Amino acid sequence: MGRRATALPIELTSGPFRTRDAEERRVTAGRLRAKDLVTPIRGVRLSGHADDLDARCRAFLLHRDERLAFSHTTAAELLGAPLPLAARDHNRLHVSVPRGERAVQAASVIGHTLAAWSTTTVRGLPVTTPEQTWLDLAGVLGRDALISAGDWLVSYRHPLTTLERLVVAVRSSAGRRGIANARAALPLIRTRSESPAETRLRLLIRDAGLCEPELNYLIHERDGAFLARVDMAFPDQRVVLEYEGDGHRVDRDVWFRDIRRREDLEDLGWRVVRVTAADLHAPAPLIARLSRLLTTRRE
């Protein structure tokens, strides 16, 4: 069994710290090389137990104190926007500075310069604004992932920006990398989409040439009492689409509620189609079934 590492001074245990600050407190070079510490950037240490994105960003700020902001996919994650797994890279941070200043150069950083310098703060960290972040994502994400991020940023439940602000940002950014992608994605962003899976399903339906469903649609009983808020609905055909995530499958109470709600909807004449991740992966059978339903159930 290996020897337990010497405890650090208490003031160095709450987050990243500079090695020179540790040395001033008589922490040895050997202790700073111990396996329970990581080196997110030269001259800074961080407990391996606290090695998350926020902590790595705070560690970088100990290394550089000039005007900068976390941007691109790093900003998107700090803002909470959904990203494909392939776009996530906590080992490298995207850091931007204003145009005219030297881009950051470090092994753990991808440096950028921005012509439009627009920043905010997230948990005390400098971050590009939601509008600027979405424009930066347009240069690195595909259409569907970019729309998913846009849907999340303008969501009616927790809006970080608005469609109108995204429109202004796109109009003022001619010639920048990814602007064609942004222009193509912008008309497809919706405020009532609540998950990347819902966004993906909506785009599959639209790309198949079918009419676009109403999102998070409210359905009422015949007497006007509220019955359900469904993921997607085609009111004219009285067809409902419900995306079934893992919570619906493994939570017994949720499963029972779903059964009862489906029965109530069908009693009112709605046809309920349940959609899973497998349908998104291989959508042809689902799209064919939905096309038949929308054709045969027109009022």
TORKOL-4160 file (C-alpha; in steps of 0.2 Angstrom, whole numbers, padded with zeros to 4 digits, m for minus):
299
<pt num="1" X="0000" Y="0000" Z="0000"/>
<pt num="2" X="0007" Y="0017" Z="m0005"/>
<pt num="3" X="0010" Y="0031" Z="0008"/>
<pt num="4" X="m0004" Y="0043" Z="0010"/>
<pt num="5" X="0000" Y="0060" Z="0003"/>
<pt num="6" X="0003" Y="0074" Z="0015"/>
<pt num="7" X="m0012" Y="0085" Z="0018"/>
<pt num="8" X="m0011" Y="0102" Z="0009"/>
<pt num="9" X="m0014" Y="0118" Z="0019"/>
<pt num="10" X="m0033" Y="0121" Z="0020"/>
<pt num="11" X="m0033" Y="0137" Z="0010"/>
<pt num="12" X="m0026" Y="0126" Z="m0005"/>
<pt num="13" X="m0040" Y="0113" Z="m0004"/>
<pt num="14" X="m0055" Y="0123" Z="m0010"/>
<pt num="15" X="m0050" Y="0124" Z="m0029"/>
<pt num="16" X="m0036" Y="0127" Z="m0041"/>
<pt num="17" X="m0020" Y="0135" Z="m0034"/>
<pt num="18" X="m0003" Y="0142" Z="m0041"/>
<pt num="19" X="0012" Y="0131" Z="m0037"/>
<pt num="20" X="0021" Y="0147" Z="m0031"/>
<pt num="21" X="0008" Y="0150" Z="m0018"/>
<pt num="22" X="0010" Y="0132" Z="m0012"/>
<pt num="23" X="0028" Y="0134" Z="m0011"/>
<pt num="24" X="0027" Y="0150" Z="m0001"/>
<pt num="25" X="0017" Y="0139" Z="0011"/>
<pt num="26" X="0031" Y="0126" Z="0011"/>
<pt num="27" X="0023" Y="0113" Z="0001"/>
<pt num="28" X="0037" Y="0103" Z="m0007"/>
<pt num="29" X="0040" Y="0100" Z="m0025"/>
<pt num="30" X="0037" Y="0081" Z="m0022"/>
<pt num="31" X="0020" Y="0085" Z="m0014"/>
<pt num="32" X="0015" Y="0095" Z="m0030"/>
<pt num="33" X="0019" Y="0080" Z="m0041"/>
<pt num="34" X="0008" Y="0068" Z="m0031"/>
<pt num="35" X="m0005" Y="0058" Z="m0040"/>
<pt num="36" X="m0020" Y="0066" Z="m0031"/>
<pt num="37" X="m0016" Y="0083" Z="m0040"/>
<pt num="38" X="m0018" Y="0087" Z="m0059"/>
<pt num="39" X="m0009" Y="0100" Z="m0069"/>
<pt num="40" X="m0023" Y="0109" Z="m0079"/>
<pt num="41" X="m0010" Y="0122" Z="m0085"/>
<pt num="42" X="0008" Y="0125" Z="m0081"/>
<pt num="43" X="0011" Y="0132" Z="m0064"/>
<pt num="44" X="m0006" Y="0128" Z="m0057"/>
<pt num="45" X="m0012" Y="0112" Z="m0048"/>
<pt num="46" X="m0030" Y="0105" Z="m0044"/>
<pt num="47" X="m0036" Y="0091" Z="m0034"/>
<pt num="48" X="m0041" Y="0076" Z="m0045"/>
<pt num="49" X="m0058" Y="0075" Z="m0036"/>
<pt num="50" X="m0062" Y="0093" Z="m0042"/>
<pt num="51" X="m0056" Y="0091" Z="m0060"/>
<pt num="52" X="m0072" Y="0097" Z="m0069"/>
<pt num="53" X="m0074" Y="0110" Z="m0082"/>
<pt num="54" X="m0078" Y="0125" Z="m0070"/>
<pt num="55" X="m0062" Y="0120" Z="m0060"/>
<pt num="56" X="m0051" Y="0120" Z="m0075"/>
<pt num="57" X="m0058" Y="0137" Z="m0081"/>
<pt num="58" X="m0054" Y="0144" Z="m0064"/>
<pt num="59" X="m0037" Y="0136" Z="m0065"/>
<pt num="60" X="m0033" Y="0144" Z="m0081"/>
<pt num="61" X="m0038" Y="0161" Z="m0074"/>
<pt num="62" X="m0025" Y="0159" Z="m0061"/>
<pt num="63" X="m0012" Y="0158" Z="m0075"/>
<pt num="64" X="m0018" Y="0172" Z="m0086"/>
<pt num="65" X="m0027" Y="0188" Z="m0080"/>
<pt num="66" X="m0028" Y="0199" Z="m0096"/>
<pt num="67" X="m0045" Y="0202" Z="m0105"/>
<pt num="68" X="m0051" Y="0185" Z="m0111"/>
<pt num="69" X="m0067" Y="0175" Z="m0111"/>
<pt num="70" X="m0071" Y="0156" Z="m0113"/>
<pt num="71" X="m0079" Y="0153" Z="m0129"/>
<pt num="72" X="m0085" Y="0141" Z="m0142"/>
<pt num="73" X="m0089" Y="0123" Z="m0135"/>
<pt num="74" X="m0082" Y="0128" Z="m0118"/>
<pt num="75" X="m0094" Y="0143" Z="m0117"/>
<pt num="76" X="m0108" Y="0132" Z="m0123"/>
<pt num="77" X="m0105" Y="0119" Z="m0109"/>
<pt num="78" X="m0103" Y="0133" Z="m0096"/>
<pt num="79" X="m0120" Y="0140" Z="m0101"/>
<pt num="80" X="m0127" Y="0122" Z="m0100"/>
<pt num="81" X="m0131" Y="0120" Z="m0119"/>
<pt num="82" X="m0132" Y="0103" Z="m0125"/>
<pt num="83" X="m0117" Y="0097" Z="m0136"/>
<pt num="84" X="m0113" Y="0080" Z="m0145"/>
<pt num="85" X="m0101" Y="0070" Z="m0135"/>
<pt num="86" X="m0088" Y="0072" Z="m0149"/>
<pt num="87" X="m0088" Y="0091" Z="m0147"/>
<pt num="88" X="m0084" Y="0090" Z="m0128"/>
<pt num="89" X="m0066" Y="0091" Z="m0124"/>
<pt num="90" X="m0062" Y="0096" Z="m0106"/>
<pt num="91" X="m0044" Y="0093" Z="m0108"/>
<pt num="92" X="m0043" Y="0109" Z="m0120"/>
<pt num="93" X="m0052" Y="0125" Z="m0116"/>
<pt num="94" X="m0058" Y="0137" Z="m0130"/>
<pt num="95" X="m0052" Y="0154" Z="m0125"/>
<pt num="96" X="m0055" Y="0170" Z="m0134"/>
<pt num="97" X="m0047" Y="0188" Z="m0134"/>
<pt num="98" X="m0052" Y="0204" Z="m0143"/>
<pt num="99" X="m0046" Y="0206" Z="m0161"/>
<pt num="100" X="m0030" Y="0215" Z="m0161"/>
<pt num="101" X="m0023" Y="0205" Z="m0145"/>
<pt num="102" X="m0013" Y="0190" Z="m0146"/>
<pt num="103" X="m0022" Y="0174" Z="m0146"/>
<pt num="104" X="m0019" Y="0163" Z="m0131"/>
<pt num="105" X="m0006" Y="0149" Z="m0134"/>
<pt num="106" X="m0005" Y="0135" Z="m0122"/>
<pt num="107" X="m0005" Y="0116" Z="m0124"/>
<pt num="108" X="m0022" Y="0114" Z="m0115"/>
<pt num="109" X="m0030" Y="0129" Z="m0124"/>
<pt num="110" X="m0037" Y="0133" Z="m0141"/>
<pt num="111" X="m0035" Y="0151" Z="m0143"/>
<pt num="112" X="m0046" Y="0163" Z="m0154"/>
<pt num="113" X="m0048" Y="0181" Z="m0157"/>
<pt num="114" X="m0065" Y="0189" Z="m0159"/>
<pt num="115" X="m0070" Y="0204" Z="m0170"/>
<pt num="116" X="m0086" Y="0206" Z="m0160"/>
<pt num="117" X="m0081" Y="0206" Z="m0141"/>
<pt num="118" X="m0097" Y="0202" Z="m0132"/>
<pt num="119" X="m0095" Y="0194" Z="m0115"/>
<pt num="120" X="m0105" Y="0189" Z="m0099"/>
<pt num="121" X="m0101" Y="0180" Z="m0083"/>
<pt num="122" X="m0107" Y="0162" Z="m0078"/>
<pt num="123" X="m0103" Y="0157" Z="m0060"/>
<pt num="124" X="m0090" Y="0171" Z="m0060"/>
<pt num="125" X="m0081" Y="0165" Z="m0076"/>
<pt num="126" X="m0080" Y="0176" Z="m0091"/>
<pt num="127" X="m0089" Y="0169" Z="m0105"/>
<pt num="128" X="m0095" Y="0174" Z="m0122"/>
<pt num="129" X="m0113" Y="0179" Z="m0123"/>
<pt num="130" X="m0126" Y="0166" Z="m0128"/>
<pt num="131" X="m0128" Y="0175" Z="m0145"/>
<pt num="132" X="m0109" Y="0175" Z="m0148"/>
<pt num="133" X="m0107" Y="0157" Z="m0142"/>
<pt num="134" X="m0120" Y="0151" Z="m0154"/>
<pt num="135" X="m0112" Y="0160" Z="m0169"/>
<pt num="136" X="m0095" Y="0152" Z="m0164"/>
<pt num="137" X="m0103" Y="0135" Z="m0163"/>
<pt num="138" X="m0109" Y="0137" Z="m0181"/>
<pt num="139" X="m0091" Y="0135" Z="m0186"/>
<pt num="140" X="m0089" Y="0118" Z="m0177"/>
<pt num="141" X="m0106" Y="0109" Z="m0176"/>
<pt num="142" X="m0117" Y="0101" Z="m0189"/>
<pt num="143" X="m0134" Y="0108" Z="m0193"/>
<pt num="144" X="m0144" Y="0097" Z="m0181"/>
<pt num="145" X="m0132" Y="0100" Z="m0166"/>
<pt num="146" X="m0132" Y="0119" Z="m0169"/>
<pt num="147" X="m0151" Y="0119" Z="m0170"/>
<pt num="148" X="m0152" Y="0109" Z="m0153"/>
<pt num="149" X="m0140" Y="0122" Z="m0145"/>
<pt num="150" X="m0151" Y="0136" Z="m0152"/>
<pt num="151" X="m0167" Y="0128" Z="m0146"/>
<pt num="152" X="m0160" Y="0126" Z="m0128"/>
<pt num="153" X="m0153" Y="0144" Z="m0128"/>
<pt num="154" X="m0170" Y="0152" Z="m0132"/>
<pt num="155" X="m0181" Y="0139" Z="m0123"/>
<pt num="156" X="m0197" Y="0146" Z="m0115"/>
<pt num="157" X="m0193" Y="0138" Z="m0099"/>
<pt num="158" X="m0175" Y="0145" Z="m0096"/>
<pt num="159" X="m0171" Y="0158" Z="m0110"/>
<pt num="160" X="m0154" Y="0164" Z="m0111"/>
<pt num="161" X="m0157" Y="0174" Z="m0126"/>
<pt num="162" X="m0171" Y="0177" Z="m0139"/>
<pt num="163" X="m0173" Y="0172" Z="m0158"/>
<pt num="164" X="m0173" Y="0191" Z="m0161"/>
<pt num="165" X="m0156" Y="0193" Z="m0154"/>
<pt num="166" X="m0149" Y="0178" Z="m0163"/>
<pt num="167" X="m0156" Y="0186" Z="m0179"/>
<pt num="168" X="m0147" Y="0202" Z="m0176"/>
<pt num="169" X="m0131" Y="0193" Z="m0172"/>
<pt num="170" X="m0132" Y="0183" Z="m0188"/>
<pt num="171" X="m0136" Y="0199" Z="m0199"/>
<pt num="172" X="m0121" Y="0208" Z="m0191"/>
<pt num="173" X="m0108" Y="0194" Z="m0194"/>
<pt num="174" X="m0107" Y="0193" Z="m0213"/>
<pt num="175" X="m0091" Y="0184" Z="m0219"/>
<pt num="176" X="m0086" Y="0175" Z="m0203"/>
<pt num="177" X="m0083" Y="0156" Z="m0202"/>
<pt num="178" X="m0099" Y="0146" Z="m0201"/>
<pt num="179" X="m0111" Y="0160" Z="m0205"/>
<pt num="180" X="m0119" Y="0150" Z="m0219"/>
<pt num="181" X="m0122" Y="0136" Z="m0207"/>
<pt num="182" X="m0130" Y="0149" Z="m0194"/>
<pt num="183" X="m0141" Y="0156" Z="m0208"/>
<pt num="184" X="m0147" Y="0139" Z="m0213"/>
<pt num="185" X="m0151" Y="0134" Z="m0194"/>
<pt num="186" X="m0158" Y="0150" Z="m0188"/>
<pt num="187" X="m0176" Y="0148" Z="m0196"/>
<pt num="188" X="m0177" Y="0130" Z="m0189"/>
<pt num="189" X="m0174" Y="0135" Z="m0170"/>
<pt num="190" X="m0190" Y="0134" Z="m0159"/>
<pt num="191" X="m0193" Y="0141" Z="m0142"/>
<pt num="192" X="m0204" Y="0126" Z="m0136"/>
<pt num="193" X="m0192" Y="0112" Z="m0139"/>
<pt num="194" X="m0186" Y="0104" Z="m0122"/>
<pt num="195" X="m0172" Y="0092" Z="m0127"/>
<pt num="196" X="m0160" Y="0087" Z="m0141"/>
<pt num="197" X="m0170" Y="0071" Z="m0144"/>
<pt num="198" X="m0186" Y="0082" Z="m0147"/>
<pt num="199" X="m0176" Y="0093" Z="m0158"/>
<pt num="200" X="m0169" Y="0078" Z="m0168"/>
<pt num="201" X="m0187" Y="0071" Z="m0170"/>
<pt num="202" X="m0194" Y="0087" Z="m0176"/>
<pt num="203" X="m0180" Y="0089" Z="m0189"/>
<pt num="204" X="m0182" Y="0071" Z="m0195"/>
<pt num="205" X="m0201" Y="0074" Z="m0198"/>
<pt num="206" X="m0198" Y="0090" Z="m0207"/>
<pt num="207" X="m0184" Y="0083" Z="m0218"/>
<pt num="208" X="m0196" Y="0069" Z="m0223"/>
<pt num="209" X="m0208" Y="0082" Z="m0230"/>
<pt num="210" X="m0221" Y="0080" Z="m0217"/>
<pt num="211" X="m0230" Y="0095" Z="m0208"/>
<pt num="212" X="m0221" Y="0101" Z="m0193"/>
<pt num="213" X="m0229" Y="0096" Z="m0176"/>
<pt num="214" X="m0234" Y="0108" Z="m0162"/>
<pt num="215" X="m0222" Y="0107" Z="m0148"/>
<pt num="216" X="m0226" Y="0104" Z="m0130"/>
<pt num="217" X="m0245" Y="0105" Z="m0134"/>
<pt num="218" X="m0258" Y="0107" Z="m0121"/>
<pt num="219" X="m0273" Y="0095" Z="m0122"/>
<pt num="220" X="m0289" Y="0097" Z="m0112"/>
<pt num="221" X="m0304" Y="0087" Z="m0108"/>
<pt num="222" X="m0321" Y="0089" Z="m0116"/>
<pt num="223" X="m0326" Y="0100" Z="m0102"/>
<pt num="224" X="m0310" Y="0111" Z="m0104"/>
<pt num="225" X="m0300" Y="0104" Z="m0089"/>
<pt num="226" X="m0282" Y="0101" Z="m0092"/>
<pt num="227" X="m0277" Y="0084" Z="m0097"/>
<pt num="228" X="m0259" Y="0083" Z="m0103"/>
<pt num="229" X="m0245" Y="0092" Z="m0111"/>
<pt num="230" X="m0238" Y="0081" Z="m0124"/>
<pt num="231" X="m0221" Y="0082" Z="m0133"/>
<pt num="232" X="m0227" Y="0084" Z="m0150"/>
<pt num="233" X="m0245" Y="0085" Z="m0158"/>
<pt num="234" X="m0253" Y="0086" Z="m0175"/>
<pt num="235" X="m0270" Y="0094" Z="m0169"/>
<pt num="236" X="m0279" Y="0092" Z="m0185"/>
<pt num="237" X="m0276" Y="0074" Z="m0186"/>
<pt num="238" X="m0276" Y="0071" Z="m0167"/>
<pt num="239" X="m0260" Y="0062" Z="m0167"/>
<pt num="240" X="m0248" Y="0064" Z="m0152"/>
<pt num="241" X="m0229" Y="0059" Z="m0152"/>
<pt num="242" X="m0221" Y="0056" Z="m0135"/>
<pt num="243" X="m0202" Y="0053" Z="m0134"/>
<pt num="244" X="m0198" Y="0039" Z="m0121"/>
<pt num="245" X="m0182" Y="0042" Z="m0112"/>
<pt num="246" X="m0174" Y="0031" Z="m0099"/>
<pt num="247" X="m0184" Y="0039" Z="m0085"/>
<pt num="248" X="m0200" Y="0032" Z="m0093"/>
<pt num="249" X="m0193" Y="0015" Z="m0094"/>
<pt num="250" X="m0185" Y="0013" Z="m0077"/>
<pt num="251" X="m0196" Y="0023" Z="m0066"/>
<pt num="252" X="m0211" Y="0012" Z="m0061"/>
<pt num="253" X="m0222" Y="0027" Z="m0056"/>
<pt num="254" X="m0218" Y="0036" Z="m0072"/>
<pt num="255" X="m0222" Y="0021" Z="m0082"/>
<pt num="256" X="m0239" Y="0019" Z="m0074"/>
<pt num="257" X="m0243" Y="0037" Z="m0076"/>
<pt num="258" X="m0239" Y="0036" Z="m0094"/>
<pt num="259" X="m0251" Y="0021" Z="m0097"/>
<pt num="260" X="m0265" Y="0030" Z="m0088"/>
<pt num="261" X="m0262" Y="0046" Z="m0098"/>
<pt num="262" X="m0261" Y="0037" Z="m0115"/>
<pt num="263" X="m0278" Y="0029" Z="m0111"/>
<pt num="264" X="m0285" Y="0046" Z="m0107"/>
<pt num="265" X="m0279" Y="0053" Z="m0123"/>
<pt num="266" X="m0285" Y="0039" Z="m0133"/>
<pt num="267" X="m0302" Y="0040" Z="m0125"/>
<pt num="268" X="m0303" Y="0058" Z="m0132"/>
<pt num="269" X="m0299" Y="0051" Z="m0149"/>
<pt num="270" X="m0280" Y="0055" Z="m0150"/>
<pt num="271" X="m0268" Y="0042" Z="m0157"/>
<pt num="272" X="m0252" Y="0041" Z="m0147"/>
<pt num="273" X="m0236" Y="0036" Z="m0155"/>
<pt num="274" X="m0221" Y="0032" Z="m0143"/>
<pt num="275" X="m0204" Y="0036" Z="m0150"/>
<pt num="276" X="m0187" Y="0029" Z="m0143"/>
<pt num="277" X="m0169" Y="0033" Z="m0146"/>
<pt num="278" X="m0169" Y="0017" Z="m0158"/>
<pt num="279" X="m0182" Y="0027" Z="m0169"/>
<pt num="280" X="m0170" Y="0042" Z="m0170"/>
<pt num="281" X="m0156" Y="0030" Z="m0175"/>
<pt num="282" X="m0166" Y="0021" Z="m0188"/>
<pt num="283" X="m0181" Y="0033" Z="m0192"/>
<pt num="284" X="m0188" Y="0026" Z="m0208"/>
<pt num="285" X="m0201" Y="0014" Z="m0201"/>
<pt num="286" X="m0207" Y="0028" Z="m0189"/>
<pt num="287" X="m0208" Y="0041" Z="m0203"/>
<pt num="288" X="m0218" Y="0029" Z="m0214"/>
<pt num="289" X="m0230" Y="0025" Z="m0200"/>
<pt num="290" X="m0232" Y="0043" Z="m0195"/>
<pt num="291" X="m0235" Y="0048" Z="m0214"/>
<pt num="292" X="m0249" Y="0035" Z="m0215"/>
<pt num="293" X="m0257" Y="0041" Z="m0199"/>
<pt num="294" X="m0257" Y="0059" Z="m0204"/>
<pt num="295" X="m0265" Y="0054" Z="m0221"/>
<pt num="296" X="m0278" Y="0043" Z="m0214"/>
<pt num="297" X="m0283" Y="0054" Z="m0199"/>
<pt num="298" X="m0286" Y="0070" Z="m0207"/>
<pt num="299" X="m0302" Y="0078" Z="m0201"/>
